[in-house]
Amino acid sequence: MIKNVTVRQLTFVLTLILGVINFVSLFILYASGSNTQQLSKLTWGVVFVASLIVIYFIVKYFVEYFVFRKIRLIYKMIDAGKRNKLPRASGLFDDKSIAAVNDEVIEWAQKRENEIEHLTKLEDYRRSFLGNISHELKTPIFSLQGYIHTLIEGGIYDEAINMKYLKKASKNIQRLEKIVDDLEEINQLQSGQITLDFKTFSIRELVLEVFDDLTFMADAEGTKLVITKESKDFKVMADRNRITQVLLNLVANAIKYGKSNGKVQLSFYDVADKVLVEVEDDGPGIEGKHLNHLFDRFYRVDEGRSRKHGGSGLGLSIVKHIMEAHDQTVSARSVVGEGTTLGITLDRAK
């Protein structure tokens, strides 16, 4: 009940309470039979009213100015931050209940806490990103530097190594170029510079095309690429070229990190007005602590194993941004020792 009164109402209530106490005191004084009985009732009334006015202003001063003076400044800043403008000089919460002010302060504090937590995570991500990108660039640069220095110092005239080192240098240049191109593509996806060309197409036909493109890679690992028997064909609405890029990346990853002579299978599921496409491998699986970072730039679950397979370390990050550009989701689940499943959603064509 008290929480729902305004500051002015609280001042009035306190004044009324103190006024009653004052009235009782005056009445007792009057009834005590002292010389005060010589005063007329009118005079007693004037004394009571005057004391009531004095009490009101004293209460008003202590409640509205002394007690609320400090929190008024805080509330001004909160109100200004919410309104994105300079705080008003006065009357910010005179007509608001104490409960309403309390709720706004708690809401503001919670938002600030969330913002600080978000900024802390961004700062941690920034540090991690800078460390990762420097590491990714350092490896090919150092290799390139070694090959070129060897050739400059006379290796260029040694037919046993000159072409070999030039080819290795070229390979590292291509790796650097791949990293730069992938970073540029992520930036374009994030900034909305890439326009999506939505079309209706068969998801099954697209997957079979992806299988065909990755046949050589799958054969080299002895991996079978299959679509589960229970998966029906669905017509979806999306940018076909971008979804091709997504599936190429997901299936290629499943081949790389699955078992040799193993199996990569794709499944399609009808989920309300969407189609869920899942890519499942039979690899070693991924621990839970890594799953939340799987789509971060340059994040590698197993550094040694990942670098052995090459790549820029940006493939899954590009997948995430392509799906976000489609206003869709990408997810991952895994069981250590059994395998990993990555899934994307697509809108069903109407």
QUIVEN-V540127 format. One record per run of one state. SS is the DSSP state (hx for helix, st for strand, lp for the rest). FROM is the first residue (numbers start at 0). TO is the last residue. If there is no record, write none. Layout:
SS/FROM/TO
SS/FROM/TO
This chain:
lp/0/0
hx/1/3
lp/4/4
st/5/5
hx/6/30
lp/31/33
hx/34/37
lp/38/39
hx/40/82
lp/83/95
st/96/96
hx/97/151
lp/152/153
hx/154/156
lp/157/160
hx/161/190
lp/191/196
st/197/201
hx/202/212
lp/213/213
hx/214/220
lp/221/222
st/223/226
lp/227/233
st/234/238
hx/239/256
lp/257/261
st/262/270
lp/271/272
st/273/279
lp/280/286
hx/287/290
lp/291/301
hx/302/307
lp/308/313
hx/314/324
lp/325/328
st/329/334
lp/335/337
st/338/347
lp/348/349
